[in-house]
Amino acid sequence: MLVTSNIAIQFGAKPLFEQVTAKFSGGNRYGLIGANGSGKSTLMKILGGDLEQSAGTVTLQAGMRLGRLNQNQFAYEDERALDVVMQGHEEMWRAMTERDRIYADPESTDKDYMRAADLESRFAECGGYTAEARAGSLLADAGLPAALHDRPMREVPPGLKLRVLLAQALFSQPDVLLLDEPTNNLDINSIRWLEGVLNSYDATMVIISHDRHFLNQVCTHIADLDFQQLRIYPGNYDDFMLASVQARQRVEAANAKAQDRISDLQEFVRRFSANASKARQATSRRRELEKIKLEEIRPSSRQNPYIRFEQARKLYRSVVSVEKLGFRYPQSSVDVLRNVNFHVEAGERIAIIGAHGIGKTTLMRCLAGELSPTVGHIRWVENAQAGYMPQDPQAEFATKMDLFSWMSQFTGKADDDQLVRATLGRLLFSGDETKKSIKVLSGGEKGRMIYGKLILTRPNVLLMDEPTNHMDMETIESLQIALEKYAGTLIFVSHDREFVGSLATRILELRADGSIADFRGTYDEYLGSQGIAA
C-alpha cells in the first residue's frame, strides 16, 4: 500500500497541486490522468522518492517493495542486458557490486573480507545465486532472443529496449509498480503484449498514459489530477468518463433545483416584506435563502482544441500508386523497404502498422517526397495535394519566428491576420502566446502548430506519422473527431489502438520478411482475420 497525505509541490508562486491525499492499494491498477502541465509526472516522481514534496507525506507500507520503470531507454547502452535487469533489485545489486569490488582489490584487508562475508550473506538472502537465471527467464518472457541476453544494450533493437527495462522493473517482484508512459516508443503489437504482462502481474500499479485503449484494458481505477487536486474513480477510462459526466450533471440538476427555490423565496420576500401580516413569514424565507448554497462548478483545466481539416480540391478515384518500392539508406547494406506495392483510392483511411524499426516512417517519408526510393516508383495523380505531419517536426521550427509569423506562411493570402489569429485561437494559442518564439514550444504545442498548417493549406491527402505523439487526451480526441469528419484521403502511422481502431478502413502491416499484409477493413476485423482477440 502506498499512501499520500496532503502532499503539495510548488516551484514558483503558484502550487502545481496541493492537498493530494490518496491511497493506492489492493493490487489495483490506477491510471493517473490529467491535462498536460497538471503535474502527473511530478506526482509520479514524488511517489517514487525521486522528488521531495513541498508539504505532506508519502508512506510505503512497511515490508513492501517499490518498483519503477526507467523512461530512458538509452541509459544502459554499454551494460549487459542481464545486468540491466538485475539492477532492478537495488539492494541485491549493491551487495553484489561491493562484494566483487572487495574481492577484486589486491589491497583488501581482513576487515574488508569480513565485510564481504556479510555482503555475501545479504546477497544470498536477496536470491542472488538464482538472479541471473531469473533475469534470463524474464527477458525470454519479454521476447528478447537468448543471443542478446549477454550482449550490451546498444545491440538490443530499439523496439525491445523498453521490454528490458520493464523486466528490470519487475525483477525485484515489487508490491507497488510506478509506470510513467510505458507505451512510449512501443509499436501497436508490443502494446498488446504489455497489456497482457501488466494484467497478469499481481501488484498495485500507478500508470501514466495517454493511450485510452491501454487504460481501458489495464486499469481498475482512474486517478484524475485536476483543479490541483486528485480524485479516484473506480473502473477504467470509459467508466471514468461516464462517471465524471454524470457527477457534473447531478450537480447541475441540484443547482437548477436550488436556483428555482431561491427565485421563489426571493419573490416572496420582495412581495411581502413590507406586509405586517406576512413579516414573520418573509423573515423565515430570508433565513432559508441564506442557508441555500449553490455548489461551485469550475471549468475543467482540460481544454479541447477545435480542429477541422478541409480539402481545397476533391479527388474522385485514384490517389497514388506505389510500385516495387525499395529503399536503403546511404552507407547501409540493409534494405529498409523492399518490393512494396499498393494502390490508394480517394477517401480511403489507411493505417500503416508494424514492429518498431520496420520502416513505417521511412515509407511515410518516401510518400511525402522527403526521401527518394532506391528502386521502384511512387506515382501521385495530377491533382493530389499531400499535407505531411512528420513524426519529428523539429525541422519545421528551426527558424527564428514567433507563432503568428510562422502560421501566417500558410494562409495563401497576404495580411490575412484575422484567419491566422482565429486558427491559433482554436488550437489554444491566444493573446501574448502568439508572440512567443516557435523554438520554445513543447512537443505537443509543435504538433498543434502542424495541425494548423494542415488546416490552412487544405490538402486532399493527409500523411500523418504518429500524429498523437506528445498530445494529451483532449487533443487526441479532438484530432480523432476532425479526421473522422475529413472527406479527403488519410494515410497514417499510429501506435494508439483507439485511434487506429476508430479511423482505419484499411490496414497495411509491414512485416519483418519484407512482405506487406494488405487488409481492407477495420483494425479489429484485421486482428480477427489473424486469429487475435481485439
C-alpha positions as CSV (number, residue, x, y, z in Angstrom):
1,M,0.0,0.0,0.0
2,L,1.2,3.5,-0.9
3,V,-0.4,6.4,0.8
4,T,-0.1,10.2,0.3
5,S,-1.3,12.7,2.9
6,N,-1.9,16.3,2.0
7,I,1.1,16.5,-0.4
8,A,1.8,19.6,-2.3
9,I,4.5,20.8,-4.7
10,Q,5.4,24.4,-5.5
11,F,8.0,25.5,-8.0
12,G,7.1,29.2,-8.2
13,A,4.5,31.5,-6.7
14,K,1.6,29.1,-7.6
15,P,1.4,25.5,-6.4
16,L,1.3,22.8,-9.1
17,F,-1.0,20.8,-6.9
18,E,-1.9,20.8,-3.2
19,Q,-3.6,18.7,-0.5
20,V,-3.3,15.5,-2.5
21,T,-4.4,12.7,-0.3
22,A,-4.9,9.2,-1.8
23,K,-4.4,5.5,-1.1
24,F,-3.1,3.2,-3.8
25,S,-3.6,-0.4,-2.6
26,G,-5.2,-3.8,-3.0
27,G,-3.4,-4.8,-6.2
28,N,-5.4,-2.2,-8.1
29,R,-4.1,-0.6,-11.2
30,Y,-4.6,3.2,-11.2
31,G,-4.4,5.2,-14.4
32,L,-3.1,8.7,-13.5
33,I,-4.6,11.2,-15.9
34,G,-4.8,14.9,-16.3
35,A,-4.2,17.8,-18.7
36,N,-0.6,18.5,-19.9
37,G,1.1,20.5,-17.2
38,S,-1.2,19.4,-14.4
39,G,1.7,17.6,-12.6
40,K,1.3,13.9,-13.4
41,S,5.0,13.2,-13.9
42,T,5.9,15.4,-10.9
43,L,3.5,13.4,-8.7
44,M,4.9,10.2,-10.0
45,K,8.4,11.3,-9.1
46,I,7.2,12.2,-5.6
47,L,5.6,8.8,-5.2
48,G,8.9,7.1,-6.3
49,G,11.0,9.2,-4.0
50,D,12.9,11.0,-6.8
51,L,11.5,14.4,-5.9
52,E,10.7,15.8,-2.5
53,Q,7.3,17.4,-2.0
54,S,6.8,20.9,-0.6
55,A,4.4,19.6,2.0
56,G,2.7,16.4,3.2
57,T,3.9,12.9,3.4
58,V,4.2,9.8,1.3
59,T,4.2,6.4,3.0
60,L,5.0,3.0,1.6
61,Q,3.7,0.2,3.9
62,A,6.5,-1.5,5.9
63,G,8.0,-4.5,4.2
64,M,6.7,-3.6,0.7
65,R,9.0,-3.1,-2.2
66,L,8.6,-0.3,-4.8
67,G,9.5,-0.7,-8.5
68,R,9.6,1.9,-11.2
69,L,10.0,1.9,-15.0
70,N,13.1,3.8,-16.2
71,Q,12.0,6.0,-19.1
72,N,15.4,6.5,-20.5
73,Q,15.8,3.6,-22.9
74,F,19.4,4.6,-23.8
75,A,20.7,4.8,-20.2
76,Y,22.5,1.5,-20.2
77,E,24.0,1.2,-23.7
78,D,27.3,-0.3,-22.5
79,E,25.8,-2.7,-20.0
80,R,24.8,-6.3,-20.4
81,A,21.1,-6.8,-20.8
82,L,21.1,-9.4,-17.9
83,D,22.9,-6.9,-15.7
84,V,20.4,-4.2,-16.5
85,V,17.6,-6.4,-15.4
86,M,19.3,-7.5,-12.2
87,Q,19.8,-3.8,-11.2
88,G,16.1,-3.8,-10.7
89,H,16.8,-5.3,-7.2
90,E,18.8,-2.4,-5.9
91,E,19.8,-4.0,-2.5
92,M,21.0,-7.2,-4.1
93,W,22.9,-5.3,-6.9
94,R,24.6,-3.1,-4.3
95,A,25.7,-6.1,-2.2
96,M,27.0,-7.9,-5.3
97,T,28.9,-5.0,-6.7
98,E,30.5,-4.0,-3.4
99,R,31.4,-7.7,-2.7
100,D,33.0,-8.1,-6.1
101,R,34.9,-4.8,-5.7
102,I,36.4,-6.1,-2.4
103,Y,37.4,-9.5,-4.0
104,A,39.0,-7.7,-7.0
105,D,41.1,-5.3,-4.9
106,P,44.5,-6.9,-4.1
107,E,44.9,-4.4,-1.2
108,S,41.7,-5.5,0.6
109,T,42.2,-6.1,4.3
110,D,40.9,-8.7,6.7
111,K,38.2,-6.2,7.7
112,D,37.3,-5.8,4.1
113,Y,36.9,-9.6,3.8
114,M,34.7,-9.6,6.9
115,R,32.6,-7.0,5.2
116,A,32.5,-9.1,2.0
117,A,31.2,-12.1,4.0
118,D,28.3,-10.0,5.3
119,L,27.6,-8.9,1.8
120,E,27.7,-12.5,0.6
121,S,25.1,-13.4,3.2
122,R,22.9,-10.4,2.2
123,F,23.3,-11.3,-1.5
124,A,22.1,-14.9,-0.8
125,E,19.1,-13.6,1.2
126,C,18.1,-11.5,-1.8
127,G,18.1,-14.6,-4.1
128,G,21.4,-13.5,-5.7
129,Y,22.5,-17.1,-6.6
130,T,19.5,-17.6,-8.9
131,A,19.3,-13.9,-10.0
132,E,20.9,-14.4,-13.4
133,A,18.6,-17.3,-14.2
134,R,15.5,-15.4,-13.1
135,A,16.6,-12.3,-15.2
136,G,17.1,-14.6,-18.2
137,S,13.6,-16.0,-17.7
138,L,12.1,-12.5,-17.6
139,L,13.9,-11.5,-20.8
140,A,12.8,-14.6,-22.5
141,D,9.2,-13.9,-21.5
142,A,9.6,-10.4,-22.8
143,G,10.5,-11.7,-26.2
144,L,14.3,-10.9,-26.1
145,P,16.2,-13.5,-28.0
146,A,18.6,-15.5,-25.8
147,A,21.6,-14.4,-28.0
148,L,21.1,-10.9,-26.8
149,H,20.9,-11.6,-23.1
150,D,24.7,-11.4,-22.7
151,R,25.1,-8.6,-25.2
152,P,25.3,-4.8,-24.4
153,M,22.1,-2.8,-24.6
154,R,23.4,-0.9,-27.6
155,E,22.9,-4.1,-29.6
156,V,19.3,-4.5,-28.5
157,P,16.8,-3.3,-31.1
158,P,15.0,0.0,-30.2
159,G,11.7,-1.8,-30.1
160,L,13.0,-4.2,-27.4
161,K,14.8,-1.9,-25.1
162,L,11.7,-1.0,-23.2
163,R,11.0,-4.7,-22.7
164,V,14.4,-5.0,-21.0
165,L,13.6,-2.0,-18.7
166,L,10.2,-3.5,-17.9
167,A,11.9,-6.7,-16.9
168,Q,14.2,-4.6,-14.7
169,A,11.1,-3.1,-13.0
170,L,9.6,-6.5,-12.4
171,F,12.8,-8.3,-11.3
172,S,12.6,-7.4,-7.6
173,Q,8.9,-8.6,-7.6
174,P,7.7,-5.2,-6.4
175,D,4.5,-4.8,-4.4
176,V,3.9,-1.3,-5.9
177,L,4.9,-0.5,-9.5
178,L,5.1,3.0,-11.0
179,L,4.9,3.3,-14.8
180,D,5.2,6.7,-16.5
181,E,4.2,6.5,-20.1
182,P,5.1,2.8,-20.6
183,T,3.7,2.7,-24.1
184,N,6.0,5.4,-25.4
185,N,8.0,4.2,-28.5
186,L,6.2,0.9,-28.5
187,D,4.6,-0.4,-31.7
188,I,1.0,-1.4,-31.6
189,N,1.7,-5.1,-31.2
190,S,4.2,-4.5,-28.3
191,I,1.5,-2.5,-26.5
192,R,-0.8,-5.5,-26.7
193,W,2.0,-7.6,-25.2
194,L,2.5,-5.0,-22.4
195,E,-1.3,-5.1,-21.6
196,G,-1.0,-8.9,-21.1
197,V,2.0,-8.6,-18.9
198,L,0.5,-6.0,-16.6
199,N,-2.8,-7.7,-16.4
200,S,-1.1,-11.0,-15.3
201,Y,1.2,-9.3,-12.7
202,D,-0.1,-9.1,-9.1
203,A,0.9,-5.7,-7.8
204,T,-0.5,-2.3,-7.1
205,M,0.3,0.0,-10.0
206,V,0.1,3.7,-10.8
207,I,0.3,4.2,-14.6
208,I,0.5,7.5,-16.6
209,S,-0.7,7.0,-20.2
210,H,-2.5,9.0,-22.9
211,D,-3.5,5.8,-24.7
212,R,-7.2,5.4,-24.0
213,H,-7.4,1.8,-25.2
214,F,-4.4,0.8,-23.0
215,L,-6.1,2.5,-19.9
216,N,-9.3,0.6,-20.7
217,Q,-7.6,-2.7,-21.0
218,V,-5.3,-2.4,-17.9
219,C,-6.7,-0.1,-15.3
220,T,-9.1,-0.9,-12.5
221,H,-9.3,2.7,-11.2
222,I,-8.6,6.2,-12.6
223,A,-6.8,8.8,-10.6
224,D,-7.8,12.2,-12.1
225,L,-5.4,15.1,-11.4
226,D,-7.5,18.3,-12.0
227,F,-8.0,21.6,-10.2
228,Q,-4.7,21.0,-8.4
229,Q,-6.3,18.0,-6.6
230,L,-6.6,14.3,-7.1
231,R,-9.8,12.3,-7.2
232,I,-10.0,8.5,-7.7
233,Y,-12.8,6.8,-9.6
234,P,-13.4,3.0,-9.8
235,G,-13.3,1.4,-13.2
236,N,-11.4,2.0,-16.4
237,Y,-11.1,5.2,-18.5
238,D,-14.5,4.8,-20.2
239,D,-16.1,4.3,-16.8
240,F,-14.4,7.4,-15.5
241,M,-15.7,9.5,-18.4
242,L,-19.2,8.3,-17.8
243,A,-19.0,8.8,-14.0
244,S,-17.5,12.3,-14.3
245,V,-20.2,13.4,-16.8
246,Q,-22.9,12.0,-14.6
247,A,-21.4,13.7,-11.5
248,R,-21.4,17.0,-13.2
249,Q,-25.0,16.5,-14.4
250,R,-26.1,15.7,-10.9
251,V,-24.5,18.9,-9.6
252,E,-26.1,21.0,-12.4
253,A,-29.5,19.5,-11.7
254,A,-29.2,20.1,-7.9
255,N,-28.1,23.7,-8.6
256,A,-31.0,24.2,-11.0
257,K,-33.4,23.0,-8.4
258,A,-31.8,25.2,-5.7
259,Q,-31.9,28.2,-8.1
260,D,-35.7,27.7,-8.6
261,R,-36.2,27.6,-4.9
262,I,-34.0,30.8,-4.5
263,S,-36.2,32.6,-7.1
264,D,-39.4,31.6,-5.3
265,L,-38.1,32.7,-1.9
266,Q,-36.8,36.0,-3.3
267,E,-40.1,36.7,-5.0
268,F,-42.0,36.0,-1.7
269,V,-39.7,38.3,0.3
270,R,-40.0,41.0,-2.3
271,R,-43.7,40.9,-2.3
272,F,-44.4,40.5,1.4
273,S,-41.5,42.0,3.4
274,A,-43.5,45.3,3.8
275,N,-46.7,43.5,4.7
276,A,-47.1,43.4,8.5
277,S,-49.2,40.2,8.5
278,K,-46.6,38.4,6.4
279,A,-43.5,39.8,8.0
280,R,-42.7,36.7,10.1
281,Q,-43.0,34.5,7.0
282,A,-40.9,36.8,5.0
283,T,-38.2,36.7,7.7
284,S,-38.4,32.9,7.7
285,R,-37.9,32.8,3.9
286,R,-35.0,35.3,4.2
287,R,-33.3,32.9,6.6
288,E,-33.9,30.0,4.4
289,L,-32.4,31.9,1.5
290,E,-29.2,32.4,3.5
291,K,-28.8,28.7,4.0
292,I,-29.1,27.7,0.4
293,K,-25.7,27.3,-1.2
294,L,-25.1,26.6,-4.9
295,E,-22.3,24.1,-5.5
296,E,-19.5,25.6,-7.5
297,I,-18.9,24.1,-10.9
298,R,-15.5,25.1,-12.0
299,P,-14.5,24.8,-15.6
300,S,-12.1,21.9,-16.1
301,S,-8.4,22.6,-16.5
302,R,-8.6,20.5,-19.6
303,Q,-9.1,22.2,-23.0
304,N,-10.1,20.8,-26.3
305,P,-8.7,22.4,-29.4
306,Y,-11.1,22.9,-32.3
307,I,-9.6,21.0,-35.3
308,R,-11.2,20.7,-38.7
309,F,-9.5,19.6,-41.9
310,E,-10.9,20.5,-45.3
311,Q,-9.7,19.9,-48.9
312,A,-9.3,22.6,-51.4
313,R,-9.8,20.2,-54.4
314,K,-11.6,16.9,-54.3
315,L,-10.2,13.7,-55.7
316,Y,-12.7,11.2,-57.2
317,R,-10.8,8.0,-58.0
318,S,-7.1,7.1,-57.7
319,V,-4.7,8.9,-55.4
320,V,-1.3,7.2,-55.5
321,S,0.3,4.0,-56.8
322,V,3.4,2.5,-55.1
323,E,5.2,0.0,-57.4
324,K,8.1,-2.2,-56.4
325,L,9.3,0.3,-54.0
326,G,12.6,-0.3,-52.2
327,F,14.7,1.9,-50.0
328,R,18.2,1.6,-48.5
329,Y,19.9,4.4,-46.5
330,P,23.3,5.5,-47.8
331,Q,26.3,3.6,-46.3
332,S,23.9,0.8,-45.2
333,S,23.9,-2.7,-46.6
334,V,20.3,-3.4,-45.4
335,D,17.1,-2.7,-47.3
336,V,14.6,-0.9,-45.0
337,L,11.9,-1.4,-47.6
338,R,11.8,-3.9,-50.5
339,N,9.2,-4.6,-53.2
340,V,6.4,-2.6,-51.6
341,N,3.3,-2.4,-53.8
342,F,-0.1,-0.9,-53.1
343,H,-2.7,1.4,-54.6
344,V,-4.7,4.0,-52.8
345,E,-8.2,5.1,-53.8
346,A,-9.8,8.5,-52.9
347,G,-11.4,8.6,-49.5
348,E,-9.6,5.6,-48.0
349,R,-8.2,5.8,-44.4
350,I,-5.2,3.6,-44.3
351,A,-3.3,2.7,-41.1
352,I,0.3,1.6,-41.6
353,I,1.4,-0.6,-38.8
354,G,4.3,-2.9,-37.9
355,A,7.1,-3.6,-35.4
356,H,9.3,-0.7,-34.2
357,G,12.0,0.0,-36.7
358,I,10.4,-2.0,-39.5
359,G,10.3,1.0,-41.9
360,K,6.9,2.7,-41.3
361,T,8.4,6.2,-41.0
362,T,10.7,5.6,-44.0
363,L,7.7,4.7,-46.1
364,M,5.9,7.8,-45.0
365,R,8.9,10.0,-45.8
366,C,9.0,8.4,-49.3
367,L,5.3,9.2,-49.8
368,A,5.9,12.7,-48.7
369,G,8.8,13.2,-51.0
370,E,11.4,13.7,-48.2
371,L,13.2,10.5,-49.4
372,S,13.7,9.2,-52.9
373,P,13.1,5.5,-53.4
374,T,16.3,3.5,-54.1
375,V,14.2,1.4,-56.6
376,G,10.6,1.5,-57.8
377,H,8.1,4.3,-58.2
378,I,5.5,6.4,-56.3
379,R,3.0,7.9,-58.8
380,W,0.6,10.5,-57.5
381,V,-2.4,11.6,-59.6
382,E,-2.2,15.1,-61.1
383,N,-4.5,16.9,-58.7
384,A,-3.2,15.2,-55.5
385,Q,-2.1,17.7,-52.8
386,A,-0.5,15.9,-49.9
387,G,-0.1,17.5,-46.5
388,Y,2.5,15.9,-44.3
389,M,2.9,15.7,-40.5
390,P,6.3,14.2,-39.7
391,Q,6.9,12.1,-36.6
392,D,9.6,14.6,-35.6
393,P,8.6,18.1,-36.7
394,Q,11.8,19.7,-35.3
395,A,13.0,20.9,-38.8
396,E,9.7,22.8,-39.3
397,F,10.6,25.0,-36.3
398,A,14.3,25.7,-37.0
399,T,13.8,29.4,-37.9
400,K,13.6,32.4,-35.6
401,M,9.9,33.3,-35.9
402,D,7.0,33.8,-33.5
403,L,3.9,31.7,-33.7
404,F,1.9,34.3,-35.6
405,S,4.5,34.8,-38.2
406,W,5.1,31.0,-38.6
407,M,1.4,30.3,-39.1
408,S,1.0,33.3,-41.5
409,Q,3.1,31.5,-44.1
410,F,0.3,29.1,-44.9
411,T,-2.7,31.3,-45.5
412,G,-2.1,31.7,-49.2
413,K,-3.0,35.4,-48.8
414,A,-1.1,38.5,-47.7
415,D,-2.2,40.2,-44.5
416,D,-4.8,37.7,-43.5
417,D,-4.3,38.4,-39.8
418,Q,-7.8,37.5,-38.7
419,L,-7.7,34.0,-40.2
420,V,-4.3,33.3,-38.6
421,R,-5.4,34.6,-35.1
422,A,-8.6,32.5,-35.4
423,T,-6.7,29.4,-36.3
424,L,-4.2,29.9,-33.4
425,G,-7.0,30.6,-31.0
426,R,-8.8,27.3,-31.9
427,L,-5.6,25.5,-31.3
428,L,-5.4,27.1,-27.8
429,F,-2.8,29.8,-28.6
430,S,-4.1,33.2,-27.7
431,G,-3.1,36.6,-26.6
432,D,0.6,37.1,-25.9
433,E,1.2,33.4,-26.6
434,T,1.1,34.1,-30.3
435,K,4.2,36.4,-29.9
436,K,6.4,33.8,-28.4
437,S,9.2,32.0,-30.3
438,I,8.5,28.8,-32.0
439,K,11.8,27.5,-30.6
440,V,10.4,27.3,-27.1
441,L,7.3,25.2,-28.0
442,S,6.8,21.8,-26.3
443,G,6.3,18.7,-28.4
444,G,2.6,18.8,-28.0
445,E,2.5,22.5,-29.0
446,K,4.6,21.9,-32.1
447,G,2.1,19.1,-33.0
448,R,-0.8,21.5,-32.7
449,M,1.0,24.1,-34.9
450,I,1.4,21.4,-37.6
451,Y,-2.3,20.8,-37.3
452,G,-2.8,24.5,-38.0
453,K,-0.6,24.3,-41.1
454,L,-2.7,21.5,-42.4
455,I,-5.9,23.3,-41.6
456,L,-4.8,26.4,-43.6
457,T,-3.2,24.6,-46.6
458,R,-6.3,22.3,-47.1
459,P,-4.7,19.2,-48.6
460,N,-6.8,16.5,-50.2
461,V,-4.4,13.8,-48.8
462,L,-3.2,13.8,-45.2
463,L,0.1,11.9,-44.4
464,M,0.4,11.7,-40.7
465,D,3.2,9.9,-38.9
466,E,2.4,9.4,-35.2
467,P,0.1,12.5,-35.0
468,T,-0.9,11.8,-31.4
469,N,2.7,11.8,-30.0
470,H,3.1,14.2,-27.0
471,M,-0.6,15.0,-27.1
472,D,-3.0,15.0,-24.1
473,M,-6.2,13.0,-24.3
474,E,-8.3,16.1,-25.1
475,T,-6.2,16.9,-28.2
476,I,-6.2,13.3,-29.3
477,E,-10.0,13.2,-29.1
478,S,-10.3,16.4,-31.0
479,L,-7.9,15.2,-33.7
480,Q,-9.8,11.9,-34.0
481,I,-13.1,13.7,-34.5
482,A,-11.5,16.0,-37.1
483,L,-10.2,13.0,-39.1
484,E,-13.5,11.2,-38.8
485,K,-15.1,14.2,-40.5
486,Y,-12.3,14.8,-43.0
487,A,-13.6,14.0,-46.5
488,G,-10.2,13.5,-48.1
489,T,-7.7,10.6,-48.1
490,L,-5.8,9.7,-44.9
491,I,-2.6,7.6,-44.6
492,F,-1.3,7.4,-41.1
493,V,1.0,5.7,-38.7
494,S,0.0,5.3,-35.1
495,H,0.5,3.0,-32.1
496,D,-2.7,4.3,-30.4
497,R,-5.2,1.3,-30.7
498,E,-8.3,3.5,-30.0
499,F,-7.1,6.0,-32.7
500,V,-6.4,3.2,-35.3
501,G,-9.5,1.3,-34.5
502,S,-11.8,4.2,-34.9
503,L,-10.3,5.6,-38.1
504,A,-8.8,3.0,-40.3
505,T,-10.8,1.4,-43.2
506,R,-7.7,-0.4,-44.4
507,I,-4.6,-1.9,-42.7
508,L,-1.1,-2.1,-44.2
509,E,1.2,-4.1,-42.0
510,L,4.9,-4.1,-42.8
511,R,6.4,-7.4,-41.8
512,A,10.0,-8.5,-40.9
513,D,10.3,-10.7,-44.0
514,G,9.7,-7.7,-46.3
515,S,6.1,-8.6,-47.2
516,I,3.1,-6.5,-46.6
517,A,-0.3,-7.6,-45.3
518,D,-2.9,-5.5,-47.1
519,F,-6.3,-5.9,-45.4
520,R,-9.4,-3.9,-46.4
521,G,-11.4,-3.5,-43.2
522,T,-11.1,-2.1,-39.7
523,Y,-8.3,-2.9,-37.3
524,D,-10.5,-5.1,-35.1
525,E,-11.5,-7.0,-38.2
526,Y,-7.8,-7.4,-39.2
527,L,-7.0,-8.8,-35.8
528,G,-9.9,-11.2,-36.1
529,S,-8.5,-12.3,-39.5
530,Q,-5.2,-13.1,-37.8
531,G,-6.9,-15.1,-35.0
532,I,-6.1,-12.4,-32.4
533,A,-8.7,-11.2,-29.9
534,A,-9.5,-7.5,-30.4
